[in-house]
Every structure is written in C-alpha cells, then in structure tokens.
C-alpha cells in the first residue's frame, strides 16, 4: 500500500534523510521503520477532561444539590 504525506517541512525531510543515510538505508526504508515503530506503540488512554457546570437562574426549585452534582463526577 502506498501512503502520500503532503506538506512535510523541508527541515523534517532533510533530518529524516540524514537519519536514513546514517543507517545505510533509503529515505523510504527509514520512513517505513518510523511508521512501523509508531504503529507498534500502545495507545495512550484518553485524557480525562475536567468539566465545569454553568449554573443559571432558575424559576423553580433545583432537583439536584450541589453535592450530588460534584459527587457524581468522582
């Protein structure tokens, strides 16, 4: 399978070509090795996001207490 990567910075291409040359291989072989190593890495768990609750004025009584809202997220 072929993969095309556009908009690679010239300095990035140059650095990869230098690494490839130092290893005695082609740029294509270097890129294939980089991709295979990246694919072999385990996925990092998604980062937990902190959410904020925006509270507005209510015309009636709230059915949830502040403590219930904050305890539910723990």
N, C-alpha and C positions, 0 to 999 in steps of 0.2 A: 504494500500500500504506500502511496506517496502522500506526503504532507507538505503543504506550502505555507511558509510563515512570511508574512509581509511586515514591512516597516521595522526591520531589525536595524538598530543603530550601527553605524559603521565601526565604532569602537568595540561593540559587542562582537560583531563578526570577526574583527581583527583579533580580539582576545581568544575567541574560540579557535580560530585558525592557528594561532601561536601554540595553544594547548595541544591541538591535534598534531602539529609538527613536532613538538617536544615528545609526543608519544609515538611518533613514527607512523602516523595514520592520516587518512584523509579527513577533511572537514566533515564530510558526510558520515564517516565512521565515528567521529567524535560526537556529532550531534545525536546519532543513534544511541551511543553509550549514555549520553546525558539523559535522553528520554527514557531509556530502559531503567536507569537508576532512579529517576523521579517516579516512574510508574511502580517501582518495587517498594517505595516508601509507604508505610501505613497511613491511612487518612487520619488527620488530627480530629478530635471530637469538636463539634461546633462550639463556638464560644457562647457562654451564657450571657444574654443581654439583660441589663437592668432596665426595667420599665418604670415609668413614672405614671401615677394616676392623677389625671387632671380632674379636679372637683369643681363643679359649678353650683350655682344657687338652685335649690330645689323648692318646689311649691308644697311638697308634702314631706312625710317622714321618710328617712332612709331605711331600707330594709337590711342594710349591712352596716356593721360597725367598723370603725377604722381598724380595730384589732383583727377582725375577721378578714379584712382585705389583705392586710400585711402578713398575717399568718398563713394564708392560702398560698403565698408565693414561696414559702420556705420548704 
